[in-house]
Amino acid sequence: MLSATKLVLKEWLFRKQDCSLAAGSASSAFSALPAWGTSFIMQSGHTLSLGAPFGSRAGRGTTMSGGEQEPGHYYVGIDVGTGSVRAALVDHGGILLAFAEQPIKKWEPQFNHHEQSSEDIWTACCVVTKKVVQGIDLNQIRGLGFDATCSLVVLDKQFRPLPVNFEGDSHRNIIMWLDHRAISQVQRINETQHDVLQYVGGVMSVEMQAPKLLWLKENLRETCWDKAGHFFDLPDFLSWKATGVTARSLCSLVCKWTYSAEKGWDDSFWKMVGLEDLIGDNYSKIGNLVLPPGASLGSGLTPEAAKELGLPKGIAVAASLIDAHAGGLGVIGADVSGHGLICEGQPVSSRLAVICGTSSCHMGISKDPIFVPGIWGPYFSAMVPGFWLNEGGQSVTGKLIDHIVQSHAAFPELQAKATARCQTIYEYLNSHLDLIKKAQPVGFLTVDLHVWPDFHGNRSPLADLTLKGMVTGLTLSQDLDDLAILYLATVQAIAFGTRFIIEAMEAAGHSLSALFLCGGLSKNHLFVQMHSDITGMPVILSQEVESVLVGAAILGACASGDFTSVQEAMARMSKVGKVVFPRREDKKYYDKKYQVFLRMVEHQKEYSSIMNGN
């Protein structure tokens, strides 16, 4: 396992593997697998690896010789995920030169309450950044970019943490993105049917900031709400911490706060939902200076932040992105010419970026606004300047796989066998499935086992947080074969959820032909192949598997002025690495399973109607 905060050179980073990975999570457990690179070609249903062999720097503007980097420009990308902070040193061609990771704390004081600490997260940012710039001429570092989960940070008027919990613990001053405490509040907000809701698919999610703010006002008035001076999305908190500038990113405010890139804040919405006190002082508590992602903030890195991060003061710091949007930025603009893909020659709007980790986000862009019921957006310039963004999503994907696997009776046996083979539990499960499938395709093992994956509600396209998970086809078996097949059915269910989202987007006017995957789950070959088989689309993976960090570094590169636009930086710093094609011969089977998938949610609604009816 890559130990926390350990500096690793790119050539070694994706080759290092350790038995301690056996207990890793679904979204992170493949982080030490070899990067794509060795050139080979296989037929439909397998893979095509593209570009120069692993380690080659030919034609990228930066070369490696004898382990030394030629002088050039570097950028630091910092990514704050659900369970860790990661940083990377990235060069002008988008190549990761160094990587470090540090876990961060999480609290769950009660069901559906998930909290973190902004001080803990900033400390972790400082640790990993110092690691990735060790041995580097700091004068060559040109820019810094942040991305983070869309969690809510609460500070008082002096920028000190305030408690978001009944215990009064001010250290825990972040309501995490996956927190669902504000169910009552979001239901009341949606009942208003205010016009701003048309830009979130018609229904606001409990994961957005307005319901969380209303919960704080109604439940923690004295200890939090009345004392609050600043409410930040976590990415904006980080850029403020680095620069002292309270400007917000257009990405955060448009996607999670109901801000309009064209019209600004809508006073009537905040008044209607009972949050009129945020309007005062020109919305100073939630943001009255809004900048596009990649814009340079203030005078750059402050002396205090520079000392804490181990970087030169004054280097450019970019307006931030939400983590999923940074992943989209890191993959969706890659040049696919010469690879024989259907999306070659088609506009970038034909691509769907899927950022898959703890949860999954599905990012599609268009030149004109497209309103998709149950899909967030359209958001103007929230990810790629000048394009409208629609964002589908699944609230739990990697977290769901972990839950299914770790709660099974055979999990201790799985752990022991994976450790004995020096494999992750998911590597072992994938190899075990290959053993038990015999002559049939591995996906056919689930012919009698079906999963509906909304164990944490449905984000898209049904936008129904009351939905529950379902499994049909269980037996009395509790052995390792049973666990492996249930794991496979869960992975397939997540892929069917992606197909469901794609169909909703295409019905509304999107035209999609390829998936661009990144995030921890994109390193799991079974997860990738199932997405290709079930959607019928090729899956393109980046040469740099850490695409979210590349996206963060692209922001820093734009802020530095080294690129004239985000689009130019995307084209230069994003590289295609591997393509996975669907097994066309299995289409009929997956079409049948998809019919079952859709029937399951209809059955769940019928059951609910029976039980709740008069």
C-alpha positions as CSV (number, residue, x, y, z in Angstrom):
1,M,0.0,0.0,0.0
2,L,1.2,3.5,-0.7
3,S,1.9,4.7,2.9
4,A,0.4,8.0,3.9
5,T,2.4,11.0,2.8
6,K,5.0,8.8,1.1
7,L,6.7,10.5,-1.9
8,V,6.9,8.4,-4.9
9,L,8.3,9.0,-8.4
10,K,5.9,8.3,-11.2
11,E,7.9,5.4,-12.6
12,W,7.5,3.6,-9.3
13,L,4.2,4.8,-8.0
14,F,1.9,2.6,-10.0
15,R,4.2,-0.5,-9.8
16,K,4.5,-0.6,-6.0
17,Q,2.2,-3.2,-4.5
18,D,2.1,-4.4,-0.9
19,C,0.1,-7.1,0.9
20,S,-1.4,-4.4,3.2
21,L,-3.6,-3.3,0.3
22,A,-5.8,-6.4,0.9
23,A,-8.1,-4.5,3.2
24,G,-8.4,-1.4,1.0
25,S,-11.7,0.2,-0.1
26,A,-13.3,-0.4,-3.5
27,S,-12.6,3.1,-4.7
28,S,-8.9,3.1,-3.6
29,A,-7.7,-0.5,-3.5
30,F,-6.5,-0.4,-7.1
31,S,-4.4,2.7,-6.7
32,A,-1.2,0.7,-6.8
33,L,-1.9,-1.3,-10.0
34,P,0.4,-0.8,-13.0
35,A,-0.3,2.2,-15.1
36,W,-1.5,1.7,-18.7
37,G,1.3,1.9,-21.3
38,T,2.7,-1.2,-22.9
39,S,1.4,-1.2,-26.4
40,F,-0.8,-4.1,-27.6
41,I,-4.0,-4.6,-29.5
42,M,-6.8,-7.1,-28.8
43,Q,-10.3,-7.6,-30.3
44,S,-13.7,-6.4,-29.1
45,G,-14.4,-7.1,-25.5
46,H,-10.8,-6.6,-24.5
47,T,-8.4,-3.7,-24.5
48,L,-6.4,-1.4,-26.7
49,S,-3.5,0.4,-25.0
50,L,-2.4,3.6,-26.7
51,G,0.6,5.8,-27.0
52,A,4.2,5.3,-26.1
53,P,5.3,2.5,-23.7
54,F,5.2,3.1,-20.0
55,G,7.8,5.5,-18.9
56,S,8.3,7.1,-22.3
57,R,8.3,10.9,-22.5
58,A,8.6,11.2,-26.2
59,G,6.8,14.1,-27.7
60,R,5.5,15.5,-24.4
61,G,7.7,18.6,-24.1
62,T,9.5,17.2,-21.0
63,T,12.0,14.4,-21.0
64,M,13.5,12.2,-18.3
65,S,17.2,11.4,-18.5
66,G,19.1,9.4,-15.9
67,G,16.3,10.0,-13.4
68,E,16.6,13.8,-13.7
69,Q,13.9,16.2,-14.9
70,E,15.0,18.8,-17.4
71,P,14.2,22.3,-16.3
72,G,10.5,23.2,-16.9
73,H,7.3,24.4,-15.3
74,Y,5.6,22.4,-12.6
75,Y,2.2,22.7,-11.0
76,V,0.9,21.3,-7.7
77,G,-2.6,19.8,-7.6
78,I,-4.3,19.0,-4.3
79,D,-7.4,16.8,-4.2
80,V,-9.5,16.4,-1.0
81,G,-11.6,13.3,-1.2
82,T,-13.9,11.7,1.3
83,G,-11.3,9.8,3.2
84,S,-7.9,11.3,2.3
85,V,-6.0,14.3,0.9
86,R,-3.8,13.7,-2.1
87,A,-1.3,15.9,-3.8
88,A,0.7,15.6,-7.1
89,L,3.5,17.4,-8.8
90,V,2.6,17.7,-12.5
91,D,4.6,19.0,-15.4
92,H,3.6,21.1,-18.4
93,G,2.6,18.0,-20.4
94,G,0.3,16.6,-17.7
95,I,2.7,13.9,-16.4
96,L,2.6,13.1,-12.7
97,L,6.1,13.3,-11.3
98,A,5.4,12.8,-7.6
99,F,2.4,11.8,-5.5
100,A,1.5,11.7,-1.8
101,E,-1.5,10.8,0.3
102,Q,-2.7,11.5,3.8
103,P,-5.8,10.1,5.5
104,I,-8.3,12.6,7.1
105,K,-10.7,12.1,9.9
106,K,-14.4,11.5,9.7
107,W,-17.1,11.5,12.3
108,E,-20.6,9.9,12.2
109,P,-22.1,10.9,15.6
110,Q,-25.5,9.5,14.5
111,F,-27.1,7.9,11.4
112,N,-27.0,10.2,8.3
113,H,-24.7,12.7,10.1
114,H,-21.2,12.9,8.6
115,E,-18.7,15.5,9.7
116,Q,-15.1,16.5,9.2
117,S,-12.6,19.1,10.4
118,S,-11.3,22.0,8.2
119,E,-8.2,22.3,10.4
120,D,-7.5,18.5,10.0
121,I,-7.9,18.8,6.3
122,W,-5.7,21.8,5.9
123,T,-3.0,20.1,8.0
124,A,-3.2,17.1,5.7
125,C,-2.9,19.4,2.6
126,C,0.3,20.9,4.1
127,V,1.8,17.4,4.8
128,V,1.3,16.0,1.3
129,T,2.3,19.2,-0.5
130,K,5.7,19.3,1.3
131,K,6.2,15.7,0.3
132,V,5.6,16.1,-3.4
133,V,8.0,19.1,-3.8
134,Q,10.9,17.5,-2.0
135,G,14.1,17.9,-4.1
136,I,12.4,20.2,-6.6
137,D,13.7,23.7,-7.5
138,L,10.7,25.6,-6.0
139,N,11.2,28.5,-8.4
140,Q,10.0,26.1,-11.2
141,I,6.6,25.7,-9.5
142,R,4.3,28.0,-11.3
143,G,0.8,27.3,-9.9
144,L,-1.4,25.6,-7.4
145,G,-4.9,24.2,-7.8
146,F,-7.4,22.7,-5.3
147,D,-10.3,20.5,-5.7
148,A,-12.4,19.0,-3.0
149,T,-15.7,17.3,-2.1
150,C,-18.7,19.7,-2.0
151,S,-18.9,19.7,1.8
152,L,-20.0,22.6,3.8
153,V,-17.5,24.5,6.0
154,V,-18.7,26.8,8.7
155,L,-16.6,29.6,10.3
156,D,-17.4,32.5,12.5
157,K,-16.7,36.2,11.7
158,Q,-13.1,35.8,12.7
159,F,-12.7,32.7,10.5
160,R,-12.7,30.3,13.4
161,P,-14.4,26.9,13.2
162,L,-18.0,26.6,14.5
163,P,-19.7,23.3,15.5
164,V,-22.1,21.6,13.1
165,N,-23.2,19.1,15.7
166,F,-25.3,18.8,18.9
167,E,-22.2,18.1,21.0
168,G,-20.8,21.6,20.4
169,D,-17.5,20.3,19.1
170,S,-16.2,23.2,17.0
171,H,-13.3,21.1,15.7
172,R,-16.0,19.2,13.7
173,N,-17.1,22.2,11.5
174,I,-17.8,20.5,8.2
175,I,-21.0,18.9,7.1
176,M,-19.9,16.3,4.6
177,W,-21.3,16.0,1.1
178,L,-22.9,12.6,1.8
179,D,-24.6,13.9,5.0
180,H,-28.4,13.3,4.8
181,R,-29.5,15.0,8.0
182,A,-31.5,17.7,6.2
183,I,-34.2,15.4,4.6
184,S,-37.1,17.4,6.1
185,Q,-35.5,20.7,5.0
186,V,-34.9,19.6,1.4
187,Q,-38.5,18.3,1.1
188,R,-39.8,21.7,2.1
189,I,-37.5,23.4,-0.3
190,N,-38.7,21.2,-3.2
191,E,-42.3,21.9,-2.3
192,T,-41.8,25.6,-3.1
193,Q,-41.2,24.6,-6.8
194,H,-39.1,27.8,-7.1
195,D,-37.7,28.6,-10.5
196,V,-34.1,27.9,-9.4
197,L,-35.0,24.2,-9.1
198,Q,-35.2,23.8,-12.8
199,Y,-31.4,24.0,-12.9
200,V,-31.1,21.0,-10.6
201,G,-33.2,18.7,-12.6
202,G,-36.4,19.9,-11.0
203,V,-35.6,18.5,-7.5
204,M,-32.9,19.7,-5.1
205,S,-30.7,17.0,-3.5
206,V,-30.2,16.8,0.2
207,E,-26.5,16.8,-0.6
208,M,-26.7,20.4,-1.7
209,Q,-26.0,23.4,0.6
210,A,-29.3,25.1,1.0
211,P,-31.0,22.3,3.0
212,K,-27.9,21.9,5.1
213,L,-27.9,25.7,5.9
214,L,-31.6,25.5,6.8
215,W,-30.9,22.6,9.1
216,L,-28.2,24.6,10.9
217,K,-30.6,27.5,11.3
218,E,-33.3,25.4,12.7
219,N,-31.3,23.1,14.9
220,L,-28.1,24.9,16.0
221,R,-29.2,28.5,16.1
222,E,-27.3,29.7,19.2
223,T,-24.2,27.6,18.9
224,C,-23.6,27.9,15.1
225,W,-26.0,29.9,13.0
226,D,-26.1,33.2,14.9
227,K,-22.3,33.2,15.2
228,A,-21.5,32.2,11.6
229,G,-19.7,34.7,9.5
230,H,-18.7,32.5,6.5
231,F,-20.1,29.4,4.9
232,F,-17.7,27.9,2.4
233,D,-17.9,25.0,0.0
234,L,-14.8,23.0,0.9
235,P,-12.9,23.8,-2.3
236,D,-13.4,27.5,-1.7
237,F,-12.3,27.2,1.9
238,L,-9.0,25.8,0.7
239,S,-8.4,28.6,-1.9
240,W,-9.2,31.1,0.8
241,K,-6.8,29.5,3.3
242,A,-4.1,29.7,0.6
243,T,-4.7,33.2,-0.5
244,G,-6.8,35.1,2.1
245,V,-9.3,35.8,-0.7
246,T,-12.9,35.0,0.1
247,A,-13.9,34.7,-3.6
248,R,-15.9,31.7,-4.5
249,S,-15.6,29.4,-7.5
250,L,-18.3,29.6,-10.1
251,C,-18.3,25.8,-10.0
252,S,-19.2,25.5,-6.4
253,L,-21.8,28.2,-6.3
254,V,-23.6,27.3,-9.5
255,C,-23.6,23.5,-8.8
256,K,-24.4,23.4,-5.1
257,W,-25.7,26.9,-4.0
258,T,-28.3,27.9,-6.7
259,Y,-26.1,30.7,-8.0
260,S,-26.7,31.6,-11.7
261,A,-23.6,32.5,-13.8
262,E,-25.9,34.8,-15.8
263,K,-28.2,36.3,-13.1
264,G,-26.3,35.9,-9.8
265,W,-28.2,35.2,-6.6
266,D,-32.0,35.0,-6.6
267,D,-33.2,36.9,-3.5
268,S,-36.7,35.4,-3.8
269,F,-35.4,31.9,-3.4
270,W,-33.6,32.5,-0.1
271,K,-36.7,34.4,1.3
272,M,-39.1,31.7,0.2
273,V,-37.1,28.9,2.0
274,G,-36.5,30.9,5.2
275,L,-32.9,31.8,4.7
276,E,-33.4,35.5,4.0
277,D,-30.7,36.4,6.5
278,L,-28.1,35.3,4.0
279,I,-29.0,38.1,1.7
280,G,-27.6,40.8,4.0
281,D,-24.4,42.6,3.2
282,N,-24.6,41.6,-0.4
283,Y,-24.4,37.8,0.4
284,S,-21.1,38.2,2.1
285,K,-21.6,35.0,4.2
286,I,-21.9,32.8,1.1
287,G,-20.1,34.7,-1.6
288,N,-20.3,38.0,-3.4
289,L,-17.1,37.7,-5.5
290,V,-17.4,34.8,-7.9
291,L,-14.6,33.7,-10.3
292,P,-14.4,31.0,-13.0
293,P,-12.4,27.9,-12.2
294,G,-8.7,28.5,-13.0
295,A,-8.8,32.2,-12.5
296,S,-5.9,33.6,-10.5
297,L,-6.8,34.6,-6.9
298,G,-5.5,37.8,-5.4
299,S,-1.7,38.1,-5.0
300,G,-1.2,34.4,-5.0
301,L,0.0,32.3,-2.1
302,T,0.3,34.2,1.2
303,P,3.5,34.1,3.2
304,E,1.8,32.1,6.0
305,A,0.3,29.6,3.7
306,A,3.5,29.3,1.7
307,K,5.4,28.4,4.8
308,E,2.8,25.8,5.9
309,L,2.7,24.2,2.4
310,G,6.4,24.4,1.7
311,L,5.9,26.4,-1.5
312,P,7.2,29.9,-2.6
313,K,5.0,32.8,-1.5
314,G,3.2,34.6,-4.3
315,I,2.8,31.6,-6.7
316,A,-0.5,31.6,-8.6
317,V,-3.4,29.9,-6.8
318,A,-6.5,29.1,-8.9
319,A,-10.2,29.4,-8.2
320,S,-11.1,25.8,-7.4
321,L,-13.3,23.0,-8.6
322,I,-15.4,20.3,-6.9
323,D,-13.5,17.1,-7.0
324,A,-15.7,15.3,-9.6
325,H,-15.5,18.4,-11.8
326,A,-11.7,18.3,-11.6
327,G,-11.8,14.7,-12.7
328,G,-14.0,15.7,-15.7
329,L,-11.6,18.5,-16.5
330,G,-8.7,16.0,-16.4
331,V,-10.2,13.5,-18.8
332,I,-12.9,14.9,-21.1
333,G,-10.6,17.1,-23.3
334,A,-8.1,14.4,-24.2
335,D,-7.1,14.1,-27.9
336,V,-8.5,10.8,-29.3
337,S,-7.4,11.2,-32.9
338,G,-5.9,8.2,-34.6
339,H,-7.4,5.7,-32.2
340,G,-10.3,4.5,-34.3
341,L,-12.9,5.6,-31.8
342,I,-16.4,6.5,-32.7
343,C,-16.1,9.8,-30.9
344,E,-13.1,10.9,-33.0
345,G,-14.2,13.8,-35.1
346,Q,-17.3,14.4,-32.9
347,P,-17.6,17.4,-30.6
348,V,-16.5,17.1,-27.0
349,S,-20.2,17.2,-26.1
350,S,-20.4,13.5,-27.3
351,R,-18.3,12.4,-24.3
352,L,-19.6,11.5,-20.9
353,A,-17.0,11.8,-18.1
354,V,-17.7,9.4,-15.2
355,I,-15.8,10.1,-12.0
356,C,-16.2,7.1,-9.8
357,G,-14.9,6.7,-6.3
358,T,-16.9,6.7,-3.1
359,S,-19.8,8.0,-5.2
360,S,-20.0,8.5,-9.0
361,C,-20.7,11.6,-11.0
362,H,-21.6,11.7,-14.7
363,M,-20.5,14.9,-16.5
364,G,-21.9,15.8,-19.9
365,I,-21.4,19.2,-21.5
366,S,-23.2,21.0,-24.3
367,K,-23.0,24.3,-26.2
368,D,-26.7,25.1,-25.4
369,P,-28.5,24.4,-22.2
370,I,-30.3,21.0,-21.9
371,F,-32.8,20.5,-19.1
372,V,-32.9,16.8,-18.0
373,P,-35.4,15.8,-15.4
374,G,-33.6,14.3,-12.4
375,I,-30.2,15.4,-13.6
376,W,-28.5,18.4,-12.1
377,G,-27.9,21.4,-14.3
378,P,-27.6,22.8,-16.9
379,Y,-24.9,24.9,-15.2
380,F,-23.1,27.4,-17.4
381,S,-19.3,27.4,-17.3
382,A,-19.2,25.3,-14.1
383,M,-16.6,22.9,-15.5
384,V,-15.5,23.9,-19.0
385,P,-15.7,27.6,-19.8
386,G,-18.4,28.4,-22.4
387,F,-20.1,25.0,-22.1
388,W,-23.3,24.0,-20.2
389,L,-22.8,21.1,-17.8
390,N,-25.3,18.4,-16.8
391,E,-24.4,16.3,-13.9
392,G,-25.9,12.9,-13.1
393,G,-24.7,10.9,-10.2
394,Q,-25.0,7.9,-7.9
395,S,-24.7,8.7,-4.2
396,V,-22.8,5.5,-3.3
397,T,-20.8,3.3,-5.6
398,G,-17.4,2.5,-4.1
399,K,-18.9,2.8,-0.7
400,L,-21.7,0.4,-1.7
401,I,-19.3,-2.2,-3.0
402,D,-17.4,-2.0,0.3
403,H,-20.6,-2.3,2.2
404,I,-21.8,-5.4,0.3
405,V,-18.4,-7.2,0.4
406,Q,-17.5,-6.3,4.0
407,S,-20.9,-7.3,5.5
408,H,-20.8,-10.8,3.9
409,A,-20.2,-13.8,6.1
410,A,-17.3,-14.9,3.9
411,F,-15.4,-11.6,4.2
412,P,-12.9,-12.8,6.8
413,E,-12.0,-15.7,4.5
414,L,-11.6,-13.3,1.6
415,Q,-9.3,-11.1,3.6
416,A,-7.1,-14.0,4.7
417,K,-6.8,-15.4,1.2
418,A,-6.2,-12.0,-0.5
419,T,-3.5,-11.3,2.1
420,A,-1.9,-14.7,1.6
421,R,-1.6,-13.9,-2.2
422,C,-0.4,-10.3,-1.6
423,Q,-3.5,-9.0,-3.4
424,T,-6.3,-6.5,-2.7
425,I,-9.6,-8.0,-1.9
426,Y,-11.0,-6.8,-5.2
427,E,-8.1,-8.2,-7.2
428,Y,-8.8,-11.5,-5.5
429,L,-12.5,-11.4,-6.1
430,N,-11.9,-10.6,-9.8
431,S,-9.5,-13.5,-10.2
432,H,-11.9,-15.8,-8.3
433,L,-14.7,-14.9,-10.6
434,D,-12.5,-15.9,-13.5
435,L,-12.0,-19.3,-11.9
436,I,-15.7,-20.0,-11.3
437,K,-17.1,-18.7,-14.5
438,K,-15.9,-21.8,-16.4
439,A,-16.7,-21.5,-20.1
440,Q,-19.3,-18.7,-19.9
441,P,-18.6,-15.0,-19.8
442,V,-18.1,-13.8,-16.3
443,G,-21.1,-11.5,-16.4
444,F,-23.4,-14.5,-16.9
445,L,-22.8,-15.6,-13.3
446,T,-25.5,-13.3,-12.2
447,V,-28.3,-14.7,-14.3
448,D,-30.4,-15.3,-11.2
449,L,-29.1,-12.5,-9.0
450,H,-30.1,-8.9,-9.4
451,V,-29.3,-5.7,-7.3
452,W,-30.9,-2.3,-7.2
453,P,-28.1,-0.1,-5.9
454,D,-29.8,2.8,-4.2
455,F,-28.8,2.0,-0.6
456,H,-28.4,5.7,0.0
457,G,-31.3,7.0,-2.1
458,N,-31.3,7.8,-5.8
459,R,-29.5,10.9,-7.0
460,S,-30.1,10.5,-10.7
461,P,-32.2,10.2,-12.8
462,L,-35.1,9.6,-10.3
463,A,-34.0,12.1,-7.7
464,D,-35.6,10.1,-4.9
465,L,-33.7,10.0,-1.7
466,T,-36.4,7.7,-0.2
467,L,-35.4,4.7,-2.4
468,K,-33.7,1.8,-0.8
469,G,-31.4,-1.0,-2.0
470,M,-32.7,-4.3,-3.2
471,V,-31.3,-7.7,-3.9
472,T,-33.3,-10.6,-5.4
473,G,-32.0,-14.2,-5.9
474,L,-30.4,-14.9,-2.6
475,T,-29.8,-18.4,-1.3
476,L,-28.6,-20.0,1.9
477,S,-25.1,-20.1,0.6
478,Q,-22.5,-18.0,2.4
479,D,-19.3,-19.1,0.8
480,L,-16.7,-17.2,-1.1
481,D,-18.4,-18.1,-4.5
482,D,-21.5,-16.5,-3.2
483,L,-19.7,-13.4,-2.1
484,A,-17.9,-13.0,-5.4
485,I,-21.1,-13.3,-7.4
486,L,-22.9,-10.8,-5.2
487,Y,-20.0,-8.4,-5.6
488,L,-20.3,-8.9,-9.4
489,A,-24.0,-8.2,-9.3
490,T,-23.4,-5.0,-7.4
491,V,-20.8,-3.8,-9.9
492,Q,-23.3,-4.6,-12.7
493,A,-26.1,-2.7,-10.9
494,I,-23.9,0.4,-10.7
495,A,-23.2,0.1,-14.4
496,F,-26.9,-0.3,-15.1
497,G,-27.4,2.9,-13.1
498,T,-25.0,4.7,-15.4
499,R,-27.0,3.3,-18.4
500,F,-30.2,4.7,-16.8
501,I,-28.6,8.1,-16.5
502,I,-27.3,8.0,-20.1
503,E,-30.8,7.2,-21.4
504,A,-32.3,10.1,-19.5
505,M,-29.7,12.5,-20.8
506,E,-30.1,11.3,-24.4
507,A,-33.9,11.5,-24.2
508,A,-33.5,15.2,-23.3
509,G,-31.2,16.0,-26.2
510,H,-27.6,14.8,-25.4
511,S,-25.9,12.7,-28.0
512,L,-23.3,10.5,-26.2
513,S,-20.9,8.0,-27.8
514,A,-18.1,7.3,-25.3
515,L,-17.4,7.1,-21.6
516,F,-14.3,8.7,-20.1
517,L,-13.7,7.1,-16.7
518,C,-11.5,8.3,-13.8
519,G,-11.3,7.9,-10.1
520,G,-10.5,4.9,-7.9
521,L,-13.0,2.5,-9.4
522,S,-11.7,3.1,-12.9
523,K,-8.6,1.1,-11.8
524,N,-10.8,-2.0,-11.3
525,H,-10.9,-3.8,-14.7
526,L,-14.1,-5.6,-13.9
527,F,-15.9,-2.3,-13.1
528,V,-14.6,-0.8,-16.3
529,Q,-15.5,-3.8,-18.5
530,M,-19.1,-4.0,-17.0
531,H,-19.6,-0.3,-17.8
532,S,-18.6,-0.9,-21.4
533,D,-20.6,-4.0,-21.8
534,I,-23.8,-2.7,-20.2
535,T,-23.8,0.8,-21.8
536,G,-22.5,-0.6,-25.2
537,M,-20.0,2.2,-25.3
538,P,-16.2,2.2,-25.4
539,V,-14.6,3.3,-22.1
540,I,-11.5,5.6,-22.4
541,L,-9.1,5.7,-19.5
542,S,-6.4,8.4,-19.1
543,Q,-2.7,7.7,-19.4
544,E,-2.4,9.3,-16.0
545,V,-4.7,7.3,-13.8
546,E,-4.9,10.1,-11.3
547,S,-7.0,12.3,-13.5
548,V,-8.6,14.3,-10.7
549,L,-5.1,15.5,-9.6
550,V,-4.3,16.3,-13.2
551,G,-7.5,18.4,-13.3
552,A,-6.4,20.2,-10.2
553,A,-3.0,20.9,-11.7
554,I,-4.7,22.2,-14.9
555,L,-6.3,24.8,-12.7
556,G,-2.9,25.9,-11.3
557,A,-1.4,25.9,-14.8
558,C,-4.2,28.2,-16.0
559,A,-3.8,30.6,-13.0
560,S,-0.1,30.8,-13.8
561,G,-0.8,32.2,-17.2
562,D,1.2,29.4,-18.9
563,F,-1.9,28.5,-21.0
564,T,-4.3,31.0,-22.7
565,S,-7.4,29.0,-21.7
566,V,-8.7,26.0,-19.8
567,Q,-9.4,24.3,-23.1
568,E,-5.8,24.7,-24.2
569,A,-4.5,23.3,-20.9
570,M,-7.0,20.4,-21.1
571,A,-5.8,19.5,-24.6
572,R,-2.1,19.6,-23.6
573,M,-2.3,18.0,-20.2
574,S,-4.9,15.2,-20.8
575,K,-3.7,12.0,-22.5
576,V,-5.6,8.9,-23.6
577,G,-4.0,5.7,-22.2
578,K,-6.3,2.7,-22.6
579,V,-9.6,1.9,-24.3
580,V,-12.0,-0.9,-23.2
581,F,-14.5,-2.0,-25.8
582,P,-17.9,-3.7,-25.1
583,R,-18.4,-7.4,-25.8
584,R,-21.1,-7.0,-28.4
585,E,-22.0,-10.7,-28.2
586,D,-23.2,-10.3,-24.7
587,K,-25.6,-7.4,-25.5
588,K,-28.8,-9.6,-25.4
589,Y,-28.0,-10.8,-21.9
590,Y,-27.4,-7.4,-20.5
591,D,-30.5,-6.0,-22.2
592,K,-32.5,-8.6,-20.3
593,K,-30.9,-7.8,-17.0
594,Y,-31.6,-4.1,-17.6
595,Q,-35.2,-4.9,-18.0
596,V,-35.1,-6.6,-14.6
597,F,-33.2,-3.6,-13.2
598,L,-35.9,-1.2,-14.2
599,R,-38.7,-3.6,-13.0
600,M,-37.1,-3.7,-9.6
601,V,-37.6,-0.1,-8.8
602,E,-41.1,-0.2,-10.1
603,H,-41.8,-3.1,-7.7
604,Q,-40.3,-1.1,-4.8
605,K,-42.6,1.8,-5.5
606,E,-45.5,-0.7,-5.6
607,Y,-44.6,-2.1,-2.3
608,S,-44.3,1.3,-0.8
609,S,-47.7,2.2,-2.2
610,I,-49.2,-0.9,-0.7
611,M,-47.7,-0.3,2.8
612,N,-48.5,3.4,2.9
613,G,-51.9,3.2,1.3
614,N,-55.2,3.5,3.2
